[in-house]
Amino acid sequence: MKKFLTPTQNSKFRSTSFGNFLDFEPLVFSGQLVHCMLLKEVFHLNPNEMMFKVHETLLKFSISDFSLITGLNCVEYPSFCNEDGIPKQLPFGSSWLCSKYFPGKSSIYRGDLYDFLDQNQVKDDTDAIKLVLIFIVDYILLSKKDNKLVDKYLWHMVDSLDMFGSFSWGRKSFLLTLEYLKKALKGKQIDSQQDVIHYELFGFPTAFQIWIYECFISLPKTVISYNGPKIPRICSWSKAFKSKFFSLNEKFFDCEEAIPVRNLVPTERECKDLLSCIPEFTGVSSVYKKCPFMAHSSVEVPIFKKTEETNW
């Protein structure tokens, strides 16, 4: 993304609602860590949240937490969209942006968009920003397999930068992420020959990984590097390292001596800047008060040699 944008375009992009993405540090996705947390899920009545029990502490993953992590707009969908966050009416045919840079193609695969941004630069600043916005939304926030098409409504929505920038991409990304987190273990595939289980996560699972980091009061630098408090919180973490499942599980989740964990508590500035417009956020909830503190991802972990215990 930084390679595609010129210095001038980079500066202009920073002023958009996605400007924080320029400050995200590259992170290695830790499917092992995510799997450890998913095994701790407990029953929760709210379908738009997930609850986990780690060392007798209940940890809640909600849209408010997603907003704290990503800094994305998580307000309700505007009236011109349906309940899935897709515009009810769209112009016919290809958008002018799509026709200009992908002539002769009525549909664009995500891999094609990635290759275009990787191999080209666009002189028109506004066009360059629009192409990167589509890439962020479709390739990172609403991730799916590379052979899938870029959603056509994105090409039409980005024609209006103001509308695209103010849209609730955070809500749409959170709901997709949550959907696949919830059904991950139910849809896992077992490879008995290699003694592993495998499943795929779509949406923005890296945000869930960062949420796990935030829940643990302290993590060694062999797992992740913490760069101090920042807004959004995803910018606080860098240099994640891959760790083996059994090592993570024994050291942090099923260890004899409980490691302190806590729910995310928003600061006053975060409440004002990120959470005040989210309908689900009503202030620091009781569960907070009584507790202390890119691209779709595949998860592959060893098959348990002991009985797999999961609270459903």
N, C-alpha and C positions, 0 to 999 in steps of 0.2 A: 504493500500500500504506500509506504514512504518512498519506495523506488519509483512508483508510477507518478506521484505528484511532484510538480516542480516546487521550489522553495516558495514562490508566490502562492501557488495553489494550496500548499501545505498550510500557509498562514491563514488563508481564507477558510480552509476546511476546519481549522481549529475553532473558528467562531460559530460553527454549526453545533447542533445538539449532540453530535457524535464526536466532537473535538477531543474528548477524553480518550478516545481509542488510540490516539497518537501517543499517549503516555503509558499504554499497557505494555508491561514487560512480557517477553516471550515466556510461556510456561509449558512444561512437559505435562501432558494430561496423565494423571495418576488413576488409572482404572482400578488399581488395587485398593487405593484409599477410599474411593467412591464405593466400592463393593463392601468394604469393611463397615461403612456407615449404613448402607442399605440393609445389611443383615441385622441392624439394630432397630429397624422400623417397628413401631407399635401401632395398634389400631387408633384411628383418629376420626372423629365424626365429620370434620370440615373437609369436603372433597377438594378444596383449593389450597390445602396445606399438607405437609407431611410431618409426622412426629417420630422422634427417635429417642430411645432410652440408652444413655451411655453412663455407666457408673452411677446408676440410680438417679441421674438427672435427665429430665425431659427436655429435649431440644426441638424447637419448632422451626421448620423451614417454610416461610410464607412469602407472599409477594412483596411485603415490606422489606424483608431480608434481601430479596433479589434486587430491589431498588437500591438498598444500601451498598450492595456489592458492585453493581454495574453503573449506577447513576442514571439509568434509563428512565424515560417517562412511562409510568405505570398507571396512568389515569384510565377512566372508562373509555371505551371506544366511542368515537363521534357518531352522530345520528345517521351519517351517510353510509355507515358500515353495518354489516350483519353481525350476528352474535359471534362469528368466527374472526371478526376483524378484517373482513374483505369488503371492499366497496360494492354496494348493491347494483350499481350501474357503471359500466365501463365502455369507453369508446370502442368501436369496431376496428379491427385491423391492428397493425403494429404501431407502436409509438414512433414519433419522429427520431428520438434518440436511438432507439433500436435500429431503425432503418438506416440511420446515418453511419453507424459504426459496425453494423452487421448486415450490410446490404444483401438482399435476396433471401434472408432468413426470417421466417415468421416466428420461429421459436429458438431460444438460445439455451444451450445446456450450461449448467453451472461451471463445468470444466472449461468451456469455451470462454466464459467471462474471465475466469481466473487466468487463462493463458493470454488473453488480450491485455489485461492489466500488467501481467508479468513481462510482456514483450514490447509494449508500446508506451508512448506518452501522447497526451492530447493537448493541443495548443490552447483550445478554448477552456478557460478556467471553470466556467459554470458546468460545461459538459463533463469535465474531469471529476468535479466534485459529485455530480449526479451518479456517475458510473461507480465511484467508490462507495457512495451511500447504498446503492443497490447491492454491491458486493458484501458490505458489512451486514446488511439485513438478511440477505438470502444465504450467504455462505457461512456466517458466524452466528447470528442470533437465531435464525430459523434453519439451522443446518440439517442437511439430509445427504443422501448419497450423491456422488459426483455425476452420475449419469441422469440425474433428475434435471428437469427444465427450470430455469429461472421463472418464478411466478409472473405471469403477464401483467397482473395488476400493479406490480412494482414499477414497471416501465412507464405506466400511465400516471401513477401517483407522484413520481419524482419530477414530472413536468412542472409541478408546483413545489418549489423547495420549501416554502413556508408550511404547506400542508404536510409534506413528507417529514419535515423536521419536528413538527408538533404532534405527530401521530403517536399513539401509545404502543410503540414497538416493544417496550419493556413488558407490558402485560401480555402481548402476543407471544413473546419469547419465553416468558415465565410459564405460561400455560402449556406450551409445547414441551418445554423441558420437564415440567412436572409430570405430564402424561407419560413420558418414556421412563422417567425414574420410577414411577409407580408400577409399571408393568415389566420392568427390567428382569427381575428374578423369576417372574411368572413365564416369561418368554425365552428364558435362557436355553442355549443349545449345549448339549454335553458331548464332548469329544473324548470318548473312553480310551482311544488309542494313545492320545497325548495327555490324558488325565487333566483336562482343563474344561471349564465351562465358559461359554462365550455369549455375549449379547451386545447390542448396539444402542447407543444413546443419541438422541437427536435434540434439537433446540440449542441451548447454550450450557451444556453440562459443566464447562469450566467454572461457571458462576457457582454451581453447587460445590465444586471442589474448593473454591475460595471460601465459601461459607463454612466448610469443615475446618479449614485453617483458622478462621475467626473464632470458632467455637472452642478450640483448645487454647488455654491460657498461654502455654509455651510449647513450642515445637523446636527440636534441634535443627541446626543448620544443615544437617545431612538429609533433611526432608524438604525444607523450604527456607528461603531467606526473607526476613521481614524488614521492610525499609522505613518503618515508622508510619504513624497515622496519616492517611490521605483520603481525599474525597474525589471519586468514589473509592471504596476500599479495595477494589481489584488492583488499583495502582500501588497498593502497599506491599505486594508480594511479587517475588521474582525468583528465578533459578530453582524451580521445583525439580526434585530429583526422583527418578523412578526407584521404588522400593518393592521388595517382595511381599506378597500378601501375608504370609504367615508371620513375617517379621513385624509388619505394621500392626496386625491384629493382636499379637502377643504383647507388644510394647505399649500400645495406646488404647486398645478397646477391651481386651480380655486379660489384662494384666492383674496380678494379685493386689498390687497397691494402686488404688484408683488415681488416675490423673485428672486434675481439675478441668472441668469443661463449663461453658456458660453460653447462654443465649446472647444474641447480638443486642446491645443496648444503644440506640441512636443518640448522638449528641444533639444539643439544641440546634446547631447549624444544620445537621442532617434532617432533623424533623421539619425545619423550615424550608430547606432547599429541595428535599427529595420526597418526603413522606406526607406533607400537609395536604396534597391533592389526591391521595390514594383513598378511595372510599372505604377500603378494608382497615385502614389505619386509624385507630381511635386513641392513640397515645400509647405509653408503655404499659403493656398488658400485665396481668397478674403473674403469668408464667415468667415474664422478664423480671418482675420485682423479687420473686423468691429464688431466682437462680443467679449464680455469679456470671461473670461475663457471657482452539479456534478451529471450526469444522466439526462434523459429527464425530463422535468418539466411540471406539470399540473397547469393550472391557473383556479381558481374558484372564482368568484366575485358576489356580490349581483346584482340582476336585478335592473336597474334604476327605481326609482319611477317617475322620470321626464323623458322627452324625451331625448334619448341618442343622443348627438351631436358629430359627428365625421367628420372631414374634409377629404374628399377623392378627 
